[in-house]
Amino acid sequence: MEEESAPLSKLLQEFTNIPSIDKAWTFDSANEDGSNAMFLISQPNLSSNKLRKSVLSCQILQKSNNSVGFSWAQFPIEMSGVRAVVPSPSGSKLLVIRNCEGETATHFEIWDPSRVKKEFAVPASIHGSVYTDGWFEGISWNADETVVAYVAEEPDCPKPTFNVFGYMKVGISNKNSGSWKGEGDWEDDWGETYAGKRQPALFVIDINSGDVHHVTGVGRELSVGQVVWGPSIRGEQSLVFVGWPSDTRKFGVKYCSNRPCALYAAKSPLFNSKASISNDAEDLVIVNLTQSISSALYPHFSPDGKFLAFVSAKCSVDSGAHLATESLHMIEWPSDGKLGQSFIIIDVVPAVMCPEDGCFPGLYCSKFLSYPWLSDGRTMILSSVWGSAQTLLSVDVLSGKVSRISPHKSNSSWDVLALDGDNIIAVCSSPIDIPEIKYGSLVGKISRDAKWNWLDVSSPITKCSEEALSLLAPMQFDVLKIPIGDASEDLTEGARKPFEAIYVSPKSTNPYLCDPLIVILHGGPHDVSLSSFSKSSAFLCSLGYTLLIVNYRGSLGYGEEALQSLPGKVGSQDVNDVLAAIDHVIDTGLANPSKICIVGLSHGGFLTTHLIGQAPDRFAAAVARNPVCNLALMVGTTDIPDWCFFEAFGSEGKSIFTESPSAEHLALFYNKSPISHISKVKTPTLFLLGAQDLRVPVYDGLQYARALKERGVETKVIMFPDDVHAIKRPQSDFESFLNIGLWFNKYCK
């Protein structure tokens, strides 16, 4: 085992050590011909089992020949113990938030260009950790950069105290009385990755005095996030934020946009123009800005403050799909700042049901820049999924016109990092190309048909070892169109269109010499595998495997009709799509049918275990990572039982959902599950399970693995005691893919 794993371990480290660019910001410079930028970088630290975070700064110089130069700092600066880094709008201040291990206080540091200017420790009696999860997260500077709004855990509720006589009265000292703290009432949390986290609440901090105030108008019936400041009107500003109802059953919210939510506004409890704290009852009232729509996320005010743009996941909320096609909307902001009126929601970019071939497939945005606006004040720049790639889009929010601004002929994936005036800093990568920084310059004036000139930026961030580069150099990739095999069924037009698969292979001169094939299946099922760089996939390629990464119907990026074709047909339509993709590469001479492996996470694990049961002679080896194997078991233990109903029953699943499924429900769940085919399985299968997984609890995979062992099928289980659904802690991720490589080498080489 050691002899086999040593070379693979060394190779895997070459890819693991490649840094990732998480965020970037730009700032005005004293030099009129340039600007400054700061990049937030992460890199796995295997010894500490954490991500090492650092920042790297540079100067951007505009040159006379329409080129641009980046002058980088000599070394990045590690940000130890840092939860968030948020520059002020002008770039003159930097907020650093720390929660050091073993400390209960949250530390806020205000930096100027040369030093820490202010530092405040906010005790746990005021609030807990600041949310920096990308979902509830919201950290926002006000216009004059004196106050920061943010979302943090509400303070811990007092626990009941007991002694041998029962409850003790509040306020009685318990010293030497033989008393102890009880647990108190149990409360729902927001499921996967939020276990033990207290309710998100809204706070503001004055960066001069350190005074912290809870926005008291927001009751516990709302969990809040994504806060921004409204425009300053007569010296006062409102806070706008997303609110999720939390006074009923909380279902898992991670990776789930189908939770109803709305935009709300409230007056800031901190200082008005006369620097006095207002206690006016009117100022404590919150206003629902989006009552007529079931979902509102990612609020962004226009630069002039005249309108508020936001994304809606109403296709998800209204249908029940955990992710679906999004839409873009806006409301006009009252010039007098009065929020008592009802707001008319203006549709900007509607959800696309069935895109024409090669045309915009709809919005699929997982994040937004804090400032996404070009200088015309009406054009937003964002990243969105387009088929199997992520692309850059410009959206004119007044006309609703959407334009693809990353190169049309590129199959690579692009992600916007920051705007530099009317220029764009982006990152581009592919399955065979490590991430590279690109600088986009607008050619001519801002318009729907504007052209963009993309320049390569030499950067120390995206360097990797010569060995890793040499292993990637002989590889190529393509995005294949896979025709569906059930076009004769009663399907919508969108569901009849071909789906896609990303094919990664060596640049072989002999088409008859095919490397073993690994089929990679994403979870969701309403998710997507992008044509971007993946360290784990690059590692598997370097071992001598060809990859087939299938985006079966139901994936994001192809319009709403194709996505909604899958619910009610899981275990059949998606299974047939994967088999069709495999048949396609075999029939075109791109794969050897006797050397095929398969790996999938979550719903990808559902498909993996379905396929080794429904097509037992086709796979030499399989790996299932936190797989859904038995819906009848999962429905009673997962944080998203409504997902089980929707995916198994289809459109009626939302209306028939119940916490107490009937015998008929459970029978259908079982029949839709991989475990119903377990008697046919003979493929050697490796299971990678996270013991803290609340999405697909560990006993789902364990039951299936034990049943395989009972039937004499070669089976191996690796349990990660501290990992959740994604199994992404650095040591766990490393051990997972090292064992995947060893497993496939054992059975497929």
Residue pairs with C-beta under 8 A, 6 or more apart in sequence:
1 742
4 742
4 745
5 738
5 742
8 543
8 738
8 741
8 742
8 745
9 738
11 467
11 471
11 539
11 542
11 543
12 539
12 734
12 737
12 738
12 741
13 46
13 734
14 464
14 465
14 467
14 468
14 471
15 464
15 468
15 535
15 536
15 538
15 539
15 542
16 44
16 46
16 535
16 730
16 733
16 734
17 43
17 44
17 464
17 465
18 43
18 434
18 464
18 468
18 535
19 41
19 42
19 43
19 461
19 462
20 41
20 42
20 43
20 435
21 39
21 40
21 41
21 417
21 427
21 435
21 437
21 461
21 462
22 40
22 41
22 42
22 53
23 39
23 40
23 417
23 418
24 37
24 38
24 39
24 40
24 417
24 418
24 425
25 37
25 38
25 87
25 91
25 418
26 35
26 36
26 37
26 60
26 91
26 418
26 419
26 420
26 425
27 35
27 36
27 37
27 38
27 87
27 90
27 91
28 35
28 36
28 90
28 91
29 35
29 36
29 59
29 60
31 59
31 61
33 61
33 62
34 59
34 60
34 61
34 62
35 59
35 60
35 420
35 421
36 57
36 58
36 59
36 60
36 91
37 57
37 58
37 59
37 60
37 70
37 418
37 420
37 425
38 55
38 56
38 57
38 58
38 87
39 55
39 56
39 57
39 58
39 417
39 461
40 53
40 54
40 55
40 79
40 85
41 53
41 54
41 55
41 56
41 76
41 461
42 51
42 52
42 53
42 54
43 51
43 52
43 54
44 51
44 52
44 730
44 733
44 734
45 51
45 52
45 730
46 730
46 731
46 734
49 729
49 730
49 731
50 730
51 730
52 78
53 78
53 79
53 80
53 82
54 76
54 77
54 78
54 79
55 76
55 77
55 79
55 85
56 72
56 73
56 75
56 76
56 77
56 460
56 461
57 72
57 73
58 70
58 71
58 72
58 73
59 70
59 71
60 68
60 69
60 70
60 420
60 439
61 68
61 69
61 70
61 71
62 68
63 69
66 441
66 453
67 455
68 423
68 439
68 441
68 455
68 457
70 437
70 439
70 457
70 458
70 459
72 459
72 460
79 85
79 96
81 98
81 99
81 100
81 101
82 96
82 97
82 98
83 97
83 98
83 99
83 129
83 130
83 132
84 95
84 96
84 97
84 130
84 132
84 137
84 139
85 94
85 95
85 96
85 97
86 94
86 95
86 97
86 139
86 141
86 148
87 93
87 94
87 95
88 94
88 95
88 141
88 145
89 141
89 143
89 145
89 371
90 145
92 112
92 113
92 145
93 110
93 111
93 112
93 117
93 141
93 145
93 207
94 110
94 111
94 112
95 108
95 109
95 110
95 111
95 139
95 141
95 148
95 207
96 108
96 109
96 111
97 106
97 107
97 108
97 109
97 130
97 132
97 139
97 150
98 106
98 107
98 109
99 106
99 107
99 129
99 130
100 107
104 123
104 124
105 121
105 122
105 123
105 124
106 121
106 122
106 127
106 128
106 129
106 130
106 152
107 119
107 120
107 121
107 122
108 118
108 119
108 120
108 121
108 122
108 148
108 205
108 207
108 210
109 116
109 118
109 119
110 116
110 117
110 118
110 119
110 207
111 117
118 207
118 208
118 210
120 205
120 210
122 205
122 212
124 155
124 156
125 155
126 155
126 203
126 212
126 214
127 152
127 153
127 154
127 155
127 201
127 203
127 212
127 214
128 152
128 153
128 154
128 155
128 156
128 198
129 152
129 153
129 197
130 139
130 150
130 151
130 152
131 137
131 138
131 150
131 151
131 152
131 153
131 200
131 225
132 139
133 193
134 367
135 225
135 253
135 254
136 151
136 200
136 223
136 224
136 225
136 226
137 151
137 225
137 226
138 149
138 150
138 151
138 224
138 225
138 226
138 227
138 228
138 241
138 242
139 148
139 149
139 150
139 151
139 227
140 148
140 149
140 150
140 227
140 228
140 229
140 370
141 147
141 148
141 229
142 148
142 149
142 229
142 232
142 237
142 268
143 229
143 231
143 232
143 237
144 232
145 207
146 206
146 207
146 208
146 271
147 204
147 205
147 206
147 207
147 268
147 270
147 271
148 204
148 205
148 207
149 202
149 203
149 204
149 227
149 228
149 229
149 239
149 268
150 202
150 203
150 204
150 205
150 227
151 200
151 201
151 202
151 203
151 224
151 225
151 226
151 227
151 241
152 200
152 201
152 203
153 197
153 198
153 199
153 200
153 201
154 198
154 199
154 200
154 201
154 220
155 198
156 198
157 184
158 170
158 184
159 181
159 182
159 183
159 184
160 167
160 181
160 182
160 184
161 167
161 168
161 172
161 174
161 179
161 180
161 181
161 182
162 168
162 179
162 180
162 181
162 182
163 174
163 177
163 178
163 179
163 180
164 178
168 174
168 177
168 179
187 199
188 246
188 249
188 250
189 195
189 196
189 197
189 250
190 197
190 223
190 250
190 252
190 253
190 254
191 250
191 251
191 252
191 253
191 254
191 639
191 640
191 694
191 695
192 252
192 254
192 255
192 639
192 693
192 694
192 695
192 724
192 725
193 254
193 724
193 725
194 253
194 254
195 692
195 694
199 220
199 223
199 246
200 223
200 224
200 225
201 214
201 215
201 218
201 224
202 214
202 215
202 218
202 224
202 227
202 239
202 241
202 266
203 212
203 213
203 214
203 215
204 212
204 213
204 215
204 239
204 268
204 269
204 270
205 211
205 212
205 213
206 212
206 270
206 271
211 270
213 269
213 270
213 277
214 269
215 239
215 266
215 268
215 269
216 269
216 284
217 266
217 267
217 269
217 283
217 284
217 285
217 286
218 224
218 243
218 264
218 266
218 286
220 246
220 247
221 245
221 246
221 247
222 243
222 244
222 245
222 246
222 264
223 243
223 244
223 245
223 246
223 250
224 241
224 242
224 243
224 244
224 264
225 241
225 242
225 244
226 241
226 242
226 297
226 298
226 299
227 239
227 240
227 241
228 239
228 240
228 241
228 299
228 300
228 301
229 237
229 238
229 239
229 240
229 268
229 301
230 237
230 238
230 239
230 240
230 265
230 301
230 305
230 308
230 333
230 337
231 237
231 301
231 305
231 333
231 337
232 305
233 335
233 336
233 337
234 273
234 337
235 272
235 273
235 274
236 267
236 268
236 272
236 273
236 337
237 268
238 265
238 266
238 267
238 268
238 337
238 339
239 265
239 266
239 267
239 268
240 263
240 264
240 265
240 289
240 299
240 301
240 308
241 263
241 264
241 266
241 299
242 261
242 262
242 263
242 264
242 296
242 297
242 298
242 299
243 261
243 262
243 263
243 264
243 286
243 288
244 253
244 259
244 260
244 261
245 260
245 261
249 659
251 259
251 639
251 640
251 641
251 642
252 638
252 639
252 640
252 694
252 695
253 259
254 695
255 322
255 323
255 524
255 527
255 695
256 316
256 322
256 323
256 640
256 643
257 295
257 297
257 313
257 316
257 317
257 322
257 323
257 324
257 326
258 313
258 316
258 317
258 319
258 320
258 321
258 322
258 323
258 324
258 642
259 317
260 294
260 295
260 317
261 295
261 296
261 297
262 288
262 289
262 290
262 291
262 293
262 295
262 296
263 288
263 289
263 290
263 296
263 299
263 308
263 310
264 286
264 287
264 288
264 289
265 286
265 287
265 289
265 339
266 284
266 285
266 286
266 287
267 278
267 282
267 283
267 284
269 277
269 278
269 283
269 284
270 277
271 277
272 278
287 339
287 340
289 296
289 308
289 331
289 339
289 343
290 296
290 310
290 331
290 343
290 345
291 342
292 345
293 312
293 314
293 329
293 345
294 312
294 314
294 317
294 318
295 312
295 313
295 314
295 316
295 317
296 310
296 311
296 312
296 329
297 310
297 311
297 312
297 313
298 310
298 311
298 365
298 368
299 308
299 309
299 310
300 308
300 309
300 310
300 368
300 372
300 373
300 380
301 307
301 308
301 309
301 333
302 308
302 309
302 373
302 377
302 378
302 397
303 373
303 377
304 377
305 333
306 332
306 333
306 335
307 330
307 331
307 332
307 333
307 397
308 330
308 331
308 333
309 328
309 329
309 330
309 348
309 380
309 397
310 328
310 329
310 330
310 331
311 326
311 327
311 328
311 329
311 363
311 365
311 368
312 326
312 327
312 328
312 329
313 323
313 324
313 326
314 327
314 351
315 321
315 324
315 325
315 326
315 327
315 351
315 560
316 322
316 323
316 324
319 564
319 567
319 646
319 651
319 654
320 567
320 642
320 645
320 646
320 651
320 653
320 654
321 526
321 563
321 564
321 567
321 646
322 524
322 526
322 640
322 643
322 646
323 524
323 526
323 527
323 556
324 351
324 526
324 556
324 560
324 563
324 564
325 351
325 352
325 361
325 362
325 363
325 364
325 556
325 559
325 560
325 563
326 351
326 362
326 363
326 364
326 365
327 347
327 348
327 349
327 350
327 351
327 363
328 348
328 349
328 363
328 395
328 397
329 345
329 346
329 347
329 348
330 345
330 346
330 348
330 397
331 343
331 344
331 345
331 346
332 343
332 344
332 346
334 341
347 400
348 395
348 397
348 400
349 363
349 395
349 400
349 402
351 362
351 363
351 560
352 360
352 361
352 362
352 559
352 560
353 494
353 559
353 560
353 561
354 492
354 493
354 494
354 497
354 559
354 560
354 561
354 562
355 361
355 362
355 494
355 558
355 559
357 497
360 386
360 402
360 404
361 385
361 386
361 387
361 557
361 558
361 559
362 559
362 560
363 384
364 384
364 385
364 528
364 556
364 557
365 382
365 383
365 384
366 383
367 383
368 382
369 381
369 382
369 416
369 418
369 419
371 419
372 380
372 381
372 382
372 416
372 419
373 379
373 380
373 381
373 419
374 380
374 381
374 394
374 419
374 422
374 442
374 446
375 421
375 422
375 446
376 446
378 396
378 397
378 398
379 394
379 395
379 396
379 397
379 446
380 394
380 395
380 397
381 392
381 393
381 394
381 405
381 416
381 419
381 424
382 392
382 393
382 395
382 416
383 390
383 391
383 392
383 393
383 414
383 415
383 416
384 390
384 391
384 393
385 391
385 528
385 530
385 556
385 557
386 404
386 557
387 479
387 500
387 551
387 557
387 558
388 411
388 479
388 500
388 501
388 502
388 528
388 529
388 530
388 531
388 549
388 551
388 557
389 410
389 411
389 412
389 413
389 414
389 479
389 530
389 531
390 413
390 414
390 415
390 530
390 531
390 532
391 404
391 406
391 413
391 414
392 404
392 405
392 406
392 414
392 415
392 416
392 424
392 426
392 440
393 402
393 403
393 404
393 405
394 402
394 403
394 405
394 448
394 450
395 401
395 402
395 403
396 402
396 448
399 448
401 448
403 448
403 449
403 450
405 424
405 440
405 450
405 452
406 414
406 426
406 428
406 454
407 454
410 428
411 430
411 477
411 478
411 479
411 531
412 428
412 429
412 430
412 433
412 531
412 532
413 428
413 429
413 430
413 530
413 531
413 532
414 426
414 427
414 428
414 438
415 426
415 427
415 428
415 532
416 424
416 425
416 426
417 425
417 426
417 427
417 437
418 424
418 425
419 425
420 439
422 442
422 446
423 439
423 440
423 441
423 442
424 438
424 439
424 440
424 452
425 437
425 438
425 439
425 440
426 437
426 438
426 439
426 440
427 435
427 436
427 437
427 438
428 435
428 436
428 438
429 435
429 436
429 532
429 533
430 477
430 531
430 532
430 533
431 475
431 477
431 502
431 504
431 531
431 532
431 533
431 534
431 537
431 538
431 541
431 547
431 549
432 472
432 475
432 476
432 477
432 504
432 533
432 538
432 541
433 472
433 533
434 462
434 464
434 468
434 469
434 472
434 533
435 462
435 532
435 533
436 456
436 457
436 459
436 462
437 456
437 457
437 459
437 461
437 462
438 454
438 455
438 456
438 457
439 454
439 455
439 457
440 452
440 453
440 454
440 455
441 452
441 453
441 455
442 450
442 451
442 452
443 450
443 451
443 452
443 453
444 450
444 451
468 538
468 542
471 538
471 541
471 542
472 538
472 541
472 542
474 506
474 507
475 504
475 505
475 506
475 507
475 541
476 504
476 505
476 506
476 507
477 502
477 503
477 504
477 505
477 531
478 502
478 503
479 500
479 501
479 502
479 503
479 531
480 500
480 501
480 502
480 503
480 581
480 584
480 585
481 498
481 499
481 500
482 498
482 499
482 500
482 501
482 550
482 577
482 580
482 581
482 584
483 498
483 580
483 584
484 495
484 496
484 497
484 498
484 499
484 553
484 577
484 580
485 576
485 580
486 573
486 576
487 496
491 565
492 561
492 562
492 564
492 565
493 561
494 558
494 559
494 560
494 561
494 562
494 565
495 553
495 561
495 562
495 565
497 558
497 562
499 550
499 551
499 552
499 553
499 555
499 558
499 562
499 577
499 581
500 551
500 558
501 548
501 549
501 550
501 551
501 581
501 584
501 585
502 529
502 531
502 547
502 548
502 549
502 551
503 546
503 547
503 548
503 549
503 585
503 590
504 537
504 541
504 546
504 547
504 549
505 515
505 546
505 547
505 590
506 515
506 546
508 514
511 589
511 590
512 589
514 546
514 589
514 590
514 591
514 592
514 595
515 544
515 545
515 546
515 595
516 544
516 545
516 546
516 592
516 595
516 596
516 597
516 620
516 744
516 748
516 749
517 545
517 546
517 547
517 548
517 582
517 585
517 591
517 592
517 595
517 596
517 597
518 540
518 545
518 546
518 547
518 548
518 596
518 597
518 598
518 599
518 744
519 548
519 550
519 578
519 581
519 582
519 596
519 597
519 598
519 599
520 529
520 537
520 547
520 548
520 549
520 550
520 599
520 600
520 604
521 550
521 552
521 578
521 598
521 599
521 600
521 601
521 603
521 604
521 605
521 607
521 608
522 528
522 529
522 549
522 551
522 555
522 600
522 601
522 603
522 604
523 600
523 601
523 602
523 603
523 604
523 605
524 554
524 555
524 556
524 602
524 603
525 552
525 554
525 555
525 566
525 570
525 574
525 603
525 606
525 647
526 554
526 555
526 556
526 563
526 566
527 555
527 556
527 603
528 551
528 555
528 556
528 557
529 549
529 550
529 551
529 555
536 733
536 737
536 740
537 547
537 549
539 737
539 741
540 547
540 737
540 740
540 741
540 744
541 547
543 741
543 744
543 745
544 749
545 597
545 744
545 748
546 590
546 591
548 581
548 582
548 585
548 591
550 577
550 578
550 581
551 557
551 558
552 566
552 573
552 574
552 577
552 578
552 581
552 607
553 562
553 563
553 565
553 566
553 573
553 574
553 577
554 562
554 563
554 565
554 566
554 567
554 573
554 574
555 562
555 563
556 563
564 651
565 573
566 573
566 574
566 647
567 646
567 647
567 649
567 650
567 651
567 653
568 647
568 648
568 649
568 650
568 651
568 653
569 650
570 603
570 606
570 647
570 648
570 672
571 606
571 610
571 672
571 673
571 674
574 607
575 607
575 610
575 611
575 614
578 607
578 611
579 611
579 615
579 618
582 591
582 596
582 618
585 591
586 592
586 593
593 618
594 620
595 620
595 748
596 618
596 619
596 620
596 748
597 619
597 620
597 621
597 622
597 623
597 744
597 747
597 748
598 608
598 611
598 612
598 619
598 621
598 622
598 623
599 608
599 622
599 623
599 624
599 625
599 740
600 606
600 607
600 608
600 623
600 624
600 625
600 627
601 625
601 626
601 627
601 726
601 727
602 625
602 626
602 627
602 628
602 695
602 696
602 725
603 628
604 625
604 627
605 624
605 625
605 626
605 627
605 628
605 629
605 696
605 701
606 627
606 628
606 629
606 673
606 674
608 622
608 623
608 624
608 627
609 622
609 624
609 627
609 629
609 674
609 675
609 681
609 685
609 704
610 674
610 677
611 618
611 619
611 622
612 619
612 622
612 681
612 682
612 683
612 685
613 674
613 676
613 677
613 678
613 680
613 681
614 677
614 680
616 680
616 681
616 682
616 683
619 683
620 683
620 684
620 747
620 748
621 683
621 684
621 685
621 686
621 743
621 744
621 746
621 747
621 748
622 683
622 684
622 685
622 686
623 685
623 686
623 687
623 688
623 740
623 743
623 744
624 685
624 686
624 687
624 688
624 701
624 704
625 687
625 688
625 689
625 727
625 736
626 688
626 689
626 690
626 693
626 695
626 696
626 698
626 701
626 725
626 727
627 674
627 687
627 696
627 700
627 701
627 704
628 634
628 673
628 674
628 696
628 700
629 673
629 674
629 675
629 700
629 701
629 703
629 704
630 669
630 670
630 673
630 674
630 675
630 700
630 703
630 704
631 644
631 648
631 669
631 670
631 672
631 673
632 666
632 667
632 669
632 670
632 673
633 699
633 700
633 703
634 641
634 644
634 669
634 696
634 697
634 700
635 641
635 644
635 645
635 661
635 665
635 666
635 669
636 661
637 697
637 699
637 700
638 644
638 694
638 695
638 696
638 697
639 694
639 695
640 695
641 657
641 659
642 653
642 654
642 657
644 669
645 653
645 654
645 656
645 657
645 661
645 665
646 653
646 654
646 657
647 653
648 668
648 669
648 672
649 656
649 668
656 665
658 665
661 669
670 676
674 704
675 703
675 704
675 707
678 704
678 707
678 708
678 711
679 711
681 708
681 711
681 713
682 713
683 713
684 713
684 714
684 715
684 743
684 746
684 747
685 705
685 708
685 713
685 714
685 715
685 716
686 715
686 716
686 717
686 718
686 739
686 740
686 743
687 701
687 702
687 704
687 705
687 715
687 716
687 717
687 718
688 718
688 720
688 727
688 736
688 739
688 740
689 698
689 701
689 702
689 717
689 718
689 719
689 720
690 698
690 720
690 723
690 724
690 725
690 726
690 727
690 732
691 698
691 719
691 720
691 721
691 722
691 723
692 721
692 722
692 723
692 724
693 723
693 724
693 725
694 724
694 725
695 724
695 725
696 725
698 719
701 717
702 717
705 715
705 717
708 715
709 715
716 739
716 743
718 735
718 736
718 739
720 727
720 729
720 732
720 735
720 736
722 729
722 732
723 729
723 732
727 733
727 736
